[in-house]
């Protein structure tokens, strides 16, 4: 059961709660509009569908009366409600409409808040690059107009990105800066939000008592505000801390309350997290039947909530929005006379002249190409034959490698499960079966599923790029180390180029890192692990270090098969492998490979 991995992915969707802006309390004359006030009340109660309905009705009236400023506020508010329902496409459409109106009115205050909301939407979709771009735009505007509240919201949301990148000191620093501003402005709802987010950081730092303290404070503020979304989030967070303390009855009680409230308000992101938490709670309690039942519900809801198609649609909408914005700018320049008819006509004549020149050049080129084509065609036939033979040989080699991987990873795992199951069956008949034997079968099955998943990922040619490999390494390290009782520092360079690499390089690098990380946890007896990945000057460098018991590399005497396997994999693809270790001084593994070797498949 991949409960821990899935839980880790989804905790970031809401536990670090985004500071999105409703901006009903605008300085404009619409600030007392009763529909906007009522929609904000419904939003805080988690009645997002009702809020959207009354805002849509009010929007029709605003369009008839040409209340442009009010329309901007309404579109932004509708987008925020759709975001809470997990409907990211509808949310982005409304945000972009609001941003377009604010831009046309030169309403920088509203535009800054909308940019922040779009950033939060992308952050929910794990598109941190786009999220930071919009946060930076919002921050520039906030500093220009000296909007402290908006600046604090950006601190909060930036903190969430650092939290998801496991940079907890930076996350805590941003949350504290946001909290100070909210306390100064006496913004109760934002204070509750900051307290919740700070509780998360202390939870991941292992300070559970402090985490519970912050969550409890946040829960009290949320209940005073009647903010059902934040109440449900805090209940789930408290339940997760009790689970980490292995107080599973308390964890189940809080997470069950969170799920019921989240379902009542249709908060899909919290529903996903609560289902995952309940599956973990029952698994920890040893009730695997209920754990499986909750996990099946979690998988179904999660697949509906986060999917690649939504991400593609978001990207398409963003591209369309930018194109429309550029077209409006061109139209504006035309209206102001900055592009005049005489220049357009002169450009048209110049283009026509260039077209004639290109035509005559093209005729000459076609004749030249025709003369050379016959010679080229003969050579091409020979090359095609050679290429076909090379492809055939490569395919045979690839089939052999896939068969070997399937036999080594999957075949051995299935054989082990078969033997363990047969033993458990015999002991069950003798009434001597122990729960640890079932747990061992479950563990081996989980490892087998993970190995199959990694094998499928490696075999997919679309994943054979350096940025995809880096993302997979980051995801694997976070998931693997989350369940281990060690302090982890993951420092992976954010900007990695989309460089096409060979599948052999992709496979060997990933498997070597897995084995090195496994050695740190299983054999080094360490309490701290660090992983660093950089790509500079066309050189990829990966460093895995621990503070464990180490070993004397000169006295392995044939026992270091794992070390030799890792070195073989890296040297086989033209890289450099080095393992530095001393007794009681930890171990450091260093892998280096140039861009040229990354893109070439070397013979094994």
LUMGUVEX-331875 format. One line per 10 residues: number of its first residue (from 0); for each residue x, z, y of C-alpha. Coordinates in nm, 4 decimals, always signed. Example, Ala and Ser with C-alpha at 12.3 -4.5 7.8 and 13.67 -1.06 7.14 Angstrom:
BEGIN
0 = +1.2300:+0.7800:-0.4500 ~ +1.3670:+0.7140:-0.1060
% end
This chain:
BEGIN
0 = +0.0000:+0.0000:+0.0000 ~ +0.1608:-0.1019:+0.3329 ~ -0.0112:+0.1780:+0.5255 ~ +0.2909:+0.2967:+0.7190 ~ +0.3930:-0.0485:+0.8299 ~ +0.0466:-0.1456:+0.9436 ~ -0.0111:+0.1888:+1.1121 ~ +0.3086:+0.1516:+1.3085 ~ +0.2070:-0.1906:+1.4331 ~ -0.1344:-0.0814:+1.5456
10 = -0.0512:+0.2550:+1.6996 ~ +0.1001:+0.0700:+1.9871 ~ -0.2192:-0.1180:+2.0520 ~ -0.3914:+0.1798:+2.2114 ~ -0.2095:+0.5061:+2.1684 ~ +0.0098:+0.4069:+2.4573 ~ -0.2961:+0.3606:+2.6744 ~ -0.2742:+0.0878:+2.9376 ~ -0.3521:+0.1574:+3.3006 ~ -0.5844:-0.1369:+3.3707
20 = -0.7522:-0.1567:+3.7087 ~ -1.1268:-0.1740:+3.7700 ~ -1.0799:-0.1539:+4.1488 ~ -1.4455:-0.0753:+4.2234 ~ -1.3323:+0.1511:+4.5054 ~ -1.2168:-0.1416:+4.7155 ~ -1.1762:-0.0993:+5.0881 ~ -1.4261:-0.3807:+5.1372 ~ -1.7945:-0.3452:+5.2063 ~ -1.8725:-0.3874:+4.8353
30 = -1.7287:-0.0463:+4.7441 ~ -2.0752:+0.1139:+4.7431 ~ -2.2452:-0.1671:+4.5490 ~ -2.4700:+0.0211:+4.3012 ~ -2.4183:-0.2321:+4.0196 ~ -2.0396:-0.1948:+4.0371 ~ -2.0685:+0.1827:+4.0377 ~ -2.3058:+0.1732:+3.7389 ~ -2.0782:-0.0683:+3.5499 ~ -1.7839:+0.1684:+3.5947
40 = -1.9934:+0.4570:+3.4551 ~ -2.0902:+0.2455:+3.1525 ~ -1.7266:+0.1457:+3.1061 ~ -1.6091:+0.5075:+3.0989 ~ -1.8829:+0.5861:+2.8474 ~ -1.7550:+0.3037:+2.6253 ~ -2.0701:+0.0927:+2.6705 ~ -1.8757:-0.2249:+2.7354 ~ -2.1456:-0.4769:+2.6311 ~ -2.3967:-0.3164:+2.8704
50 = -2.1381:-0.3178:+3.1493 ~ -2.0749:-0.6904:+3.0946 ~ -2.4481:-0.7666:+3.0998 ~ -2.5242:-0.5963:+3.4325 ~ -2.2098:-0.7455:+3.5889 ~ -2.3116:-1.0955:+3.4728 ~ -2.6551:-1.0499:+3.6341 ~ -2.4956:-0.9262:+3.9562 ~ -2.2557:-1.2224:+3.9517 ~ -2.5470:-1.4685:+3.9676
60 = -2.6755:-1.3007:+4.2831 ~ -2.3261:-1.2915:+4.4345 ~ -2.2890:-1.6676:+4.3736 ~ -2.6188:-1.7370:+4.5458 ~ -2.5211:-1.5230:+4.8453 ~ -2.1620:-1.6568:+4.8430 ~ -2.0124:-1.3064:+4.8230 ~ -1.6634:-1.4262:+4.7383 ~ -1.4881:-1.0889:+4.7562 ~ -1.7506:-0.9286:+4.5338
70 = -1.7245:-1.2144:+4.2816 ~ -1.3501:-1.1485:+4.2512 ~ -1.4157:-0.7824:+4.1694 ~ -1.6892:-0.8697:+3.9172 ~ -1.4769:-1.1222:+3.7254 ~ -1.1927:-0.8712:+3.7004 ~ -1.4320:-0.5973:+3.5798 ~ -1.5849:-0.8269:+3.3151 ~ -1.2357:-0.9162:+3.1936 ~ -1.1464:-0.5490:+3.1552
80 = -1.4577:-0.4790:+2.9445 ~ -1.3841:-0.7786:+2.7201 ~ -1.0290:-0.6496:+2.6779 ~ -1.1589:-0.3148:+2.5503 ~ -1.3810:-0.5001:+2.3006 ~ -1.0734:-0.6788:+2.1663 ~ -1.1925:-1.0194:+2.2962 ~ -0.8654:-1.1265:+2.4555 ~ -0.9595:-1.4918:+2.5175 ~ -1.2736:-1.4030:+2.7177
90 = -1.0779:-1.1329:+2.8999 ~ -0.8028:-1.3741:+3.0104 ~ -1.0567:-1.6361:+3.1281 ~ -1.2232:-1.3830:+3.3578 ~ -0.8908:-1.2437:+3.4846 ~ -0.7684:-1.5944:+3.5689 ~ -1.0901:-1.6739:+3.7562 ~ -1.0528:-1.3515:+3.9549 ~ -0.6859:-1.4274:+4.0270 ~ -0.7720:-1.7786:+4.1454
100 = -1.0315:-1.6412:+4.3902 ~ -0.7990:-1.3675:+4.5171 ~ -0.5229:-1.6252:+4.5704 ~ -0.7551:-1.8547:+4.7667 ~ -0.8535:-1.5605:+4.9913 ~ -0.4902:-1.4406:+5.0199 ~ -0.6187:-1.1043:+4.8938 ~ -0.2854:-0.9558:+4.7826 ~ -0.4284:-0.6127:+4.6978 ~ -0.6755:-0.7574:+4.4457
110 = -0.4229:-1.0114:+4.3144 ~ -0.1700:-0.7378:+4.2371 ~ -0.4240:-0.5424:+4.0331 ~ -0.5371:-0.8533:+3.8443 ~ -0.1756:-0.9452:+3.7588 ~ -0.1320:-0.5930:+3.6204 ~ -0.4443:-0.6315:+3.4037 ~ -0.3204:-0.9662:+3.2664 ~ +0.0118:-0.8016:+3.1853 ~ -0.1691:-0.5250:+2.9923
120 = -0.3635:-0.7905:+2.7986 ~ -0.0445:-0.9659:+2.6897 ~ +0.1104:-0.6304:+2.6017 ~ -0.1810:-0.5628:+2.3648 ~ -0.1010:-0.8954:+2.1964 ~ +0.2684:-0.7906:+2.1586 ~ +0.3792:-1.0675:+2.3955 ~ +0.6159:-0.8421:+2.5907 ~ +0.7908:-1.1282:+2.7693 ~ +0.4701:-1.2514:+2.9347
130 = +0.3586:-0.8929:+2.9983 ~ +0.6769:-0.8125:+3.1924 ~ +0.6450:-1.1329:+3.3965 ~ +0.2990:-1.0288:+3.5195 ~ +0.4070:-0.6660:+3.5734 ~ +0.6963:-0.7876:+3.7878 ~ +0.4581:-1.0001:+3.9969 ~ +0.2283:-0.6997:+4.0383 ~ +0.5206:-0.4728:+4.1309 ~ +0.6405:-0.7106:+4.4045
140 = +0.2907:-0.7141:+4.5559 ~ +0.2511:-0.3358:+4.5198 ~ +0.5746:-0.2716:+4.7096 ~ +0.4832:-0.5226:+4.9803 ~ +0.1426:-0.3647:+5.0477 ~ +0.2693:-0.0102:+4.9671 ~ +0.0054:+0.0544:+4.6999 ~ +0.1283:+0.3712:+4.5243 ~ -0.1583:+0.3742:+4.2723 ~ -0.0847:+0.0208:+4.1517
150 = +0.2871:+0.0981:+4.1339 ~ +0.2151:+0.4029:+3.9159 ~ +0.0007:+0.1883:+3.6830 ~ +0.2938:-0.0518:+3.6436 ~ +0.5271:+0.2408:+3.5634 ~ +0.2830:+0.3502:+3.2931 ~ +0.2475:+0.0067:+3.1346 ~ +0.6228:-0.0596:+3.1477 ~ +0.6706:+0.2744:+2.9730 ~ +0.4530:+0.1505:+2.6872
160 = +0.6803:-0.1521:+2.6363 ~ +0.9866:+0.0738:+2.6203 ~ +0.8002:+0.2981:+2.3761 ~ +0.7268:+0.0070:+2.1431 ~ +1.0936:-0.0965:+2.1642 ~ +1.1842:+0.2619:+2.0529 ~ +1.3562:+0.3314:+2.3876 ~ +1.1940:+0.6714:+2.4223 ~ +1.4029:+0.8173:+2.7119 ~ +1.3151:+0.5146:+2.9291
170 = +0.9496:+0.5362:+2.8225 ~ +0.9346:+0.9076:+2.9107 ~ +1.1017:+0.8431:+3.2474 ~ +0.8377:+0.5828:+3.3429 ~ +0.5474:+0.8019:+3.2222 ~ +0.6742:+1.0965:+3.4285 ~ +0.7081:+0.8811:+3.7405 ~ +0.3507:+0.7581:+3.6912 ~ +0.2207:+1.1148:+3.6367 ~ +0.3811:+1.2386:+3.9592
180 = +0.2051:+0.9691:+4.1635 ~ -0.1303:+1.0263:+3.9906 ~ -0.1072:+1.4013:+4.0564 ~ -0.0220:+1.3333:+4.4202 ~ -0.3231:+1.1012:+4.4541 ~ -0.5409:+1.3403:+4.2440 ~ -0.6481:+1.0588:+4.0097 ~ -0.7899:+1.2592:+3.7198 ~ -0.8450:+0.9654:+3.4853 ~ -0.4869:+0.8460:+3.5269
190 = -0.3511:+1.1989:+3.4808 ~ -0.5298:+1.2126:+3.1445 ~ -0.3819:+0.8762:+3.0532 ~ -0.0227:+0.9807:+3.1404 ~ -0.0532:+1.3096:+2.9494 ~ -0.1655:+1.1146:+2.6414 ~ +0.1247:+0.8701:+2.6638 ~ +0.3826:+1.1479:+2.7111 ~ +0.2418:+1.3180:+2.4017 ~ +0.3188:+1.0032:+2.2042
200 = +0.6854:+1.0016:+2.3039 ~ +0.7291:+1.3665:+2.2063 ~ +0.5582:+1.2903:+1.8752 ~ +0.8086:+1.0170:+1.7929 ~ +1.0925:+1.2478:+1.9048 ~ +0.9717:+1.4996:+1.6438 ~ +0.8585:+1.7641:+1.8973 ~ +0.5104:+1.8052:+1.7463 ~ +0.4155:+2.1252:+1.9286 ~ +0.4837:+1.9616:+2.2648
210 = +0.3001:+1.6469:+2.1558 ~ -0.0103:+1.8517:+2.0617 ~ +0.0086:+2.0316:+2.3975 ~ +0.0016:+1.7047:+2.5958 ~ -0.2717:+1.5524:+2.3750 ~ -0.4883:+1.8642:+2.4168 ~ -0.4493:+1.8561:+2.7954 ~ -0.5371:+1.4870:+2.8001 ~ -0.8425:+1.5510:+2.5778 ~ -0.9750:+1.8147:+2.8184
220 = -0.9435:+1.5786:+3.1155 ~ -1.1076:+1.2990:+2.9147 ~ -1.4048:+1.5185:+2.8195 ~ -1.4507:+1.6247:+3.1841 ~ -1.4512:+1.2575:+3.2859 ~ -1.6809:+1.1553:+2.9983 ~ -1.4308:+0.8800:+2.9110 ~ -1.5241:+0.8109:+2.5476 ~ -1.2421:+0.5617:+2.4952 ~ -0.9743:+0.8126:+2.5964
230 = -1.1490:+1.0901:+2.3996 ~ -1.1393:+0.8780:+2.0831 ~ -0.7728:+0.7896:+2.1458 ~ -0.6727:+1.1538:+2.1885 ~ -0.8652:+1.2621:+1.8777 ~ -0.6786:+1.0039:+1.6741 ~ -0.3430:+1.1016:+1.8239 ~ -0.4025:+1.4698:+1.7440 ~ -0.5026:+1.3757:+1.3892 ~ -0.1812:+1.1764:+1.3452
240 = +0.0324:+1.4740:+1.4535 ~ -0.1436:+1.6993:+1.2000 ~ -0.0719:+1.4339:+0.9362 ~ +0.2974:+1.4468:+1.0245 ~ +0.2771:+1.8262:+0.9860 ~ +0.1173:+1.7579:+0.6420 ~ -0.2007:+1.9413:+0.7458 ~ -0.4135:+1.6622:+0.5975 ~ -0.7558:+1.8368:+0.6162 ~ -0.7118:+1.8785:+0.9942
250 = -0.5815:+1.5222:+1.0237 ~ -0.8870:+1.3847:+0.8390 ~ -1.1236:+1.5912:+1.0572 ~ -0.9830:+1.4579:+1.3864 ~ -0.9423:+1.0981:+1.2680 ~ -1.2995:+1.0924:+1.1320 ~ -1.4293:+1.2064:+1.4729 ~ -1.2175:+0.9396:+1.6429 ~ -1.3515:+0.6642:+1.4135 ~ -1.7156:+0.7650:+1.4678
260 = -1.6767:+0.7675:+1.8463 ~ -1.4789:+0.4404:+1.8512 ~ -1.7482:+0.2678:+1.6448 ~ -2.0207:+0.3969:+1.8767 ~ -1.8520:+0.2343:+2.1790 ~ -1.7207:-0.0749:+1.9967 ~ -1.3546:+0.0005:+2.0761 ~ -1.1997:-0.2285:+1.8146 ~ -0.8366:-0.1289:+1.8753 ~ -0.9145:+0.2393:+1.8174
270 = -1.1274:+0.1559:+1.5111 ~ -0.8283:-0.0266:+1.3607 ~ -0.5965:+0.2688:+1.4228 ~ -0.8444:+0.5309:+1.2967 ~ -0.9010:+0.3406:+0.9704 ~ -0.5253:+0.3098:+0.9155 ~ -0.4752:+0.6808:+0.9909 ~ -0.7472:+0.7874:+0.7463 ~ -0.5898:+0.5752:+0.4732 ~ -0.2547:+0.7471:+0.5404
280 = -0.4184:+1.0924:+0.5477 ~ -0.5864:+1.0543:+0.2081 ~ -0.2697:+0.9031:+0.0594 ~ -0.0706:+1.2027:+0.1834 ~ -0.3339:+1.4338:+0.0365 ~ -0.2972:+1.2593:-0.3004 ~ -0.6514:+1.1168:-0.2941 ~ -0.5490:+0.7573:-0.3650 ~ -0.9036:+0.6390:-0.4357 ~ -1.0207:+0.7205:-0.0827
290 = -0.6881:+0.6012:+0.0584 ~ -0.7465:+0.2591:-0.1016 ~ -1.1074:+0.2469:+0.0268 ~ -1.0034:+0.3173:+0.3881 ~ -0.7115:+0.0786:+0.3661 ~ -0.9389:-0.2087:+0.2568 ~ -1.1604:-0.1465:+0.5611 ~ -0.8502:-0.1356:+0.7809 ~ -0.7172:-0.4698:+0.6509 ~ -1.0490:-0.6454:+0.7189
300 = -1.0867:-0.5137:+1.0759 ~ -0.7191:-0.5639:+1.1577 ~ -0.7202:-0.9290:+1.0475 ~ -1.0138:-0.9937:+1.2788 ~ -0.8527:-0.8109:+1.5715 ~ -0.5014:-0.9581:+1.5780 ~ -0.4416:-1.3174:+1.4720 ~ -0.2082:-1.6007:+1.5625 ~ -0.4930:-1.8236:+1.6741 ~ -0.5803:-1.5830:+1.9563
310 = -0.2178:-1.5839:+2.0723 ~ -0.2181:-1.9638:+2.0782 ~ -0.5406:-1.9715:+2.2782 ~ -0.3984:-1.7208:+2.5258 ~ -0.0935:-1.9422:+2.5742 ~ -0.3139:-2.2502:+2.6224 ~ -0.5279:-2.0701:+2.8791 ~ -0.2198:-1.9522:+3.0686 ~ -0.0767:-2.3066:+3.0756 ~ -0.4094:-2.4483:+3.1944
320 = -0.4308:-2.1827:+3.4660 ~ -0.0790:-2.2585:+3.5937 ~ -0.1524:-2.6327:+3.5957 ~ -0.4727:-2.5832:+3.7936 ~ -0.2884:-2.3574:+4.0369 ~ -0.0232:-2.6245:+4.0988 ~ -0.2934:-2.8872:+4.1511 ~ -0.4655:-2.6636:+4.4068 ~ -0.1362:-2.6214:+4.5909 ~ -0.0906:-2.9986:+4.6052
330 = -0.4475:-3.0424:+4.7371 ~ -0.3791:-2.7759:+4.9980 ~ -0.0673:-2.9593:+5.1137 ~ -0.2667:-3.2808:+5.1405 ~ -0.5362:-3.1098:+5.3515 ~ -0.2715:-2.9720:+5.5906 ~ -0.1215:-3.3150:+5.6370 ~ +0.2120:-3.2270:+5.4727 ~ +0.1652:-3.5230:+5.2393 ~ +0.0570:-3.8232:+5.4461
340 = -0.0675:-4.1635:+5.3510 ~ +0.2331:-4.3513:+5.4936 ~ +0.4787:-4.1665:+5.2732 ~ +0.2604:-4.2253:+4.9689 ~ +0.2492:-4.5963:+5.0434 ~ +0.6267:-4.6128:+5.0901 ~ +0.6755:-4.4315:+4.7616 ~ +0.4366:-4.6738:+4.5909 ~ +0.6401:-4.9743:+4.7159 ~ +0.9625:-4.8098:+4.6012
350 = +0.8154:-4.7413:+4.2573 ~ +0.6962:-5.1031:+4.2352 ~ +1.0453:-5.2308:+4.3143 ~ +1.1949:-4.9978:+4.0560 ~ +0.9418:-5.1191:+3.7998 ~ +1.0547:-5.4806:+3.8503 ~ +1.4152:-5.3770:+3.8045 ~ +1.3304:-5.1851:+3.4910 ~ +1.1413:-5.4868:+3.3572 ~ +1.4414:-5.7213:+3.3828
360 = +1.6746:-5.4592:+3.2413 ~ +1.4343:-5.4065:+2.9527 ~ +1.4340:-5.7813:+2.8715 ~ +1.8132:-5.7810:+2.8552 ~ +1.8145:-5.4711:+2.6362 ~ +1.5563:-5.6176:+2.3967 ~ +1.7652:-5.9301:+2.3473 ~ +2.0768:-5.7215:+2.2845 ~ +1.8943:-5.4959:+2.0427 ~ +1.7560:-5.7942:+1.8542
370 = +2.1036:-5.9344:+1.7995 ~ +2.2394:-5.6042:+1.6748 ~ +1.9429:-5.5094:+1.4609 ~ +2.0394:-5.7252:+1.1630 ~ +2.3784:-5.5578:+1.1236 ~ +2.2267:-5.2167:+1.1786 ~ +1.9531:-5.2810:+0.9199 ~ +2.2074:-5.3546:+0.6465 ~ +2.3987:-5.0363:+0.7234 ~ +2.0759:-4.8378:+0.7404
380 = +1.9729:-4.9400:+0.3885 ~ +2.3035:-4.8103:+0.2543 ~ +2.2669:-4.4858:+0.4458 ~ +1.9108:-4.4381:+0.3234 ~ +2.0250:-4.4634:-0.0369 ~ +2.2957:-4.2059:+0.0214 ~ +2.0541:-3.9825:+0.2078 ~ +1.7928:-4.0036:-0.0696 ~ +2.0517:-3.9003:-0.3263 ~ +2.1622:-3.6094:-0.1058
390 = +1.8015:-3.4958:-0.0659 ~ +1.7490:-3.5074:-0.4419 ~ +2.0565:-3.2952:-0.5058 ~ +1.9588:-3.0489:-0.2320 ~ +1.6083:-3.0137:-0.3725 ~ +1.7481:-2.9412:-0.7202 ~ +1.9783:-2.6761:-0.5768 ~ +1.6929:-2.5222:-0.3770 ~ +1.4668:-2.5106:-0.6838 ~ +1.7404:-2.3341:-0.8776
400 = +1.7909:-2.0807:-0.6016 ~ +1.4163:-2.0091:-0.5703 ~ +1.3907:-1.9656:-0.9481 ~ +1.6832:-1.7234:-0.9441 ~ +1.5286:-1.5213:-0.6578 ~ +1.1946:-1.5065:-0.8362 ~ +1.3667:-1.3944:-1.1577 ~ +1.5910:-1.1351:-0.9915 ~ +1.3463:-0.9795:-0.7427 ~ +1.0012:-1.0368:-0.8886
410 = +1.0745:-1.0598:-1.2630 ~ +1.2804:-0.7416:-1.2755 ~ +1.0211:-0.5549:-1.0666 ~ +0.7327:-0.6623:-1.2913 ~ +0.9312:-0.5652:-1.6018 ~ +0.9955:-0.2220:-1.4568 ~ +0.6252:-0.1724:-1.3733 ~ +0.5299:-0.2830:-1.7265 ~ +0.7655:-0.0302:-1.8840 ~ +0.6540:+0.2510:-1.6535
420 = +0.2861:+0.1713:-1.7147 ~ +0.3395:+0.1684:-2.0931 ~ +0.5122:+0.5068:-2.0725 ~ +0.2345:+0.6466:-1.8538 ~ -0.0302:+0.5180:-2.0997 ~ +0.1410:+0.6918:-2.3913 ~ +0.1728:+1.0164:-2.1982 ~ -0.1907:+0.9902:-2.0873 ~ -0.2985:+0.9753:-2.4510 ~ -0.0818:+1.2824:-2.5228
430 = -0.2277:+1.4576:-2.2139 ~ +0.1219:+1.5013:-2.0709 ~ +0.0906:+1.2521:-1.7826 ~ +0.2202:+1.3789:-1.4485 ~ +0.1119:+1.2593:-1.1023 ~ +0.4717:+1.1762:-1.0145 ~ +0.4677:+0.8948:-1.2752 ~ +0.1700:+0.7297:-1.1030 ~ +0.3430:+0.7788:-0.7682 ~ +0.6546:+0.6069:-0.9042
440 = +0.4494:+0.3089:-1.0241 ~ +0.2862:+0.2861:-0.6799 ~ +0.6273:+0.3030:-0.5109 ~ +0.7761:+0.0296:-0.7304 ~ +0.4657:-0.1857:-0.6738 ~ +0.4975:-0.1394:-0.2978 ~ +0.8666:-0.2357:-0.3080 ~ +0.7799:-0.5417:-0.5164 ~ +0.5136:-0.6524:-0.2660 ~ +0.7618:-0.6066:+0.0200
450 = +1.0257:-0.8108:-0.1664 ~ +0.7702:-1.0879:-0.2338 ~ +0.6721:-1.0824:+0.1343 ~ +1.0361:-1.1126:+0.2401 ~ +1.0957:-1.3947:-0.0101 ~ +0.7944:-1.5895:+0.1186 ~ +0.9068:-1.5355:+0.4786 ~ +1.2586:-1.6598:+0.3997 ~ +1.1278:-1.9680:+0.2149 ~ +0.9084:-2.0765:+0.5091
460 = +1.1171:-2.3370:+0.7011 ~ +0.9236:-2.2646:+1.0227 ~ +1.0859:-1.9190:+1.0316 ~ +1.4396:-2.0606:+1.0228 ~ +1.5196:-2.0000:+1.3909 ~ +1.7442:-1.7342:+1.5412 ~ +1.4664:-1.5765:+1.7525 ~ +1.2328:-1.5562:+1.4500 ~ +1.5099:-1.3982:+1.2412 ~ +1.5779:-1.1458:+1.5182
470 = +1.2078:-1.0569:+1.5441 ~ +1.1875:-1.0078:+1.1650 ~ +1.4969:-0.7857:+1.1689 ~ +1.3481:-0.5752:+1.4503 ~ +1.0162:-0.5426:+1.2649 ~ +1.1813:-0.4564:+0.9306 ~ +1.4161:-0.1931:+1.0802 ~ +1.1312:-0.0235:+1.2705 ~ +0.9035:-0.0142:+0.9653 ~ +1.1737:+0.0996:+0.7224
480 = +1.3208:+0.3741:+0.9429 ~ +0.9843:+0.5136:+1.0565 ~ +0.9257:+0.6725:+0.7143 ~ +1.2810:+0.8111:+0.6852 ~ +1.3907:+1.1546:+0.8022 ~ +1.6728:+1.0218:+1.0196 ~ +1.7183:+0.9628:+1.3906 ~ +1.7124:+0.5890:+1.4521 ~ +1.8546:+0.3873:+1.7420 ~ +1.7553:+0.0198:+1.7389
490 = +1.9293:-0.1859:+2.0090 ~ +1.8340:-0.5518:+1.9636 ~ +1.8920:-0.8002:+2.2450 ~ +1.5604:-0.9088:+2.4007 ~ +1.6463:-1.2649:+2.5076 ~ +1.7407:-1.4580:+2.1934 ~ +1.7421:-1.8426:+2.2073 ~ +1.5105:-2.0470:+1.9833 ~ +1.8060:-2.1845:+1.7879 ~ +1.7401:-2.3744:+1.4638
500 = +1.9406:-2.2194:+1.1800 ~ +1.9767:-2.3118:+0.8137 ~ +1.7580:-2.1357:+0.5581 ~ +2.0672:-2.0310:+0.3648 ~ +2.2025:-1.8531:+0.6765 ~ +1.8603:-1.6990:+0.7453 ~ +1.8339:-1.5673:+0.3880 ~ +2.1876:-1.4291:+0.3558 ~ +2.1836:-1.2514:+0.6944 ~ +1.8461:-1.0863:+0.6325
510 = +1.9260:-0.9735:+0.2759 ~ +2.2657:-0.8363:+0.3820 ~ +2.1093:-0.6314:+0.6624 ~ +1.8454:-0.4965:+0.4201 ~ +2.1116:-0.3885:+0.1731 ~ +2.3289:-0.2272:+0.4444 ~ +2.0305:-0.0328:+0.5812 ~ +1.9293:+0.0689:+0.2288 ~ +2.2813:+0.2028:+0.1651 ~ +2.2650:+0.4145:+0.4831
520 = +1.9401:+0.5830:+0.3771 ~ +1.9872:+0.6094:-0.0012 ~ +2.3589:+0.6800:-0.0408 ~ +2.5169:+0.7905:+0.2882 ~ +2.3372:+1.1291:+0.3167 ~ +2.3141:+1.0748:+0.6914 ~ +2.0817:+1.2011:+0.9631 ~ +2.1437:+0.9251:+1.2179 ~ +2.1414:+0.5445:+1.1915 ~ +2.1996:+0.2814:+1.4607
530 = +2.1387:-0.0928:+1.4475 ~ +2.2744:-0.3213:+1.7217 ~ +2.2231:-0.7000:+1.7444 ~ +2.3642:-0.9235:+2.0195 ~ +2.4063:-1.2970:+2.0754 ~ +2.6625:-1.3799:+2.3440 ~ +2.9044:-1.6680:+2.3928 ~ +2.7526:-1.8460:+2.0890 ~ +2.8430:-1.5519:+1.8620 ~ +2.5879:-1.3425:+1.6698
540 = +2.7035:-0.9837:+1.6065 ~ +2.5193:-0.7236:+1.3945 ~ +2.6457:-0.3641:+1.3666 ~ +2.4905:-0.1042:+1.1303 ~ +2.6367:+0.2478:+1.1579 ~ +2.5564:+0.5908:+1.0156 ~ +2.7018:+0.9416:+1.0433 ~ +2.6906:+1.0093:+0.6681 ~ +2.9489:+1.1252:+0.4163 ~ +3.1388:+0.7956:+0.4171
550 = +3.3784:+0.6866:+0.1437 ~ +3.7409:+0.5944:+0.0817 ~ +3.7363:+0.2157:+0.0591 ~ +4.0776:+0.2154:-0.1162 ~ +3.9418:+0.4184:-0.4097 ~ +3.6231:+0.2270:-0.4995 ~ +3.7896:+0.0902:-0.8153 ~ +3.5274:-0.1654:-0.9052 ~ +3.2312:+0.0550:-0.8132 ~ +3.1521:-0.1201:-0.4869
560 = +2.9338:-0.4027:-0.6226 ~ +2.6907:-0.3727:-0.3320 ~ +2.9741:-0.4005:-0.0792 ~ +3.1179:-0.7063:-0.2551 ~ +2.7730:-0.8695:-0.2706 ~ +2.7232:-0.8245:+0.1046 ~ +3.0689:-0.9622:+0.1833 ~ +3.0090:-1.2582:-0.0500 ~ +2.6793:-1.3468:+0.1177 ~ +2.8313:-1.3463:+0.4663
570 = +3.1527:-1.5322:+0.3791 ~ +2.9435:-1.7899:+0.1857 ~ +2.7808:-1.8966:+0.5141 ~ +3.1070:-1.8940:+0.7092 ~ +3.0673:-1.5510:+0.8713 ~ +3.2910:-1.2467:+0.8997 ~ +3.2112:-0.9192:+0.7196 ~ +3.3842:-0.5849:+0.7728 ~ +3.3004:-0.2351:+0.6452 ~ +3.4763:+0.0615:+0.8086
580 = +3.4434:+0.4048:+0.6485 ~ +3.6218:+0.7368:+0.6109 ~ +3.5243:+1.0467:+0.4146 ~ +3.2836:+1.2689:+0.6128 ~ +3.3080:+1.0267:+0.9093 ~ +3.0259:+0.7836:+0.8388 ~ +3.0242:+0.4098:+0.7724 ~ +3.0104:+0.1102:+1.0086 ~ +2.9215:-0.2402:+0.8858 ~ +3.0018:-0.5337:+1.1180
590 = +2.8725:-0.8900:+1.0695 ~ +2.9795:-1.1829:+1.2919 ~ +2.8876:-1.5507:+1.2721 ~ +2.9278:-1.8343:+1.5246 ~ +2.6560:-2.0730:+1.6406 ~ +2.8244:-2.3592:+1.4563 ~ +2.8028:-2.1715:+1.1250 ~ +2.4456:-2.0569:+1.1984 ~ +2.3313:-2.4184:+1.2121 ~ +2.5322:-2.5495:+0.9151
600 = +2.4563:-2.4946:+0.5482 ~ +2.7825:-2.4342:+0.3663 ~ +2.8306:-2.4935:-0.0078 ~ +2.7997:-2.1714:-0.2089
% end
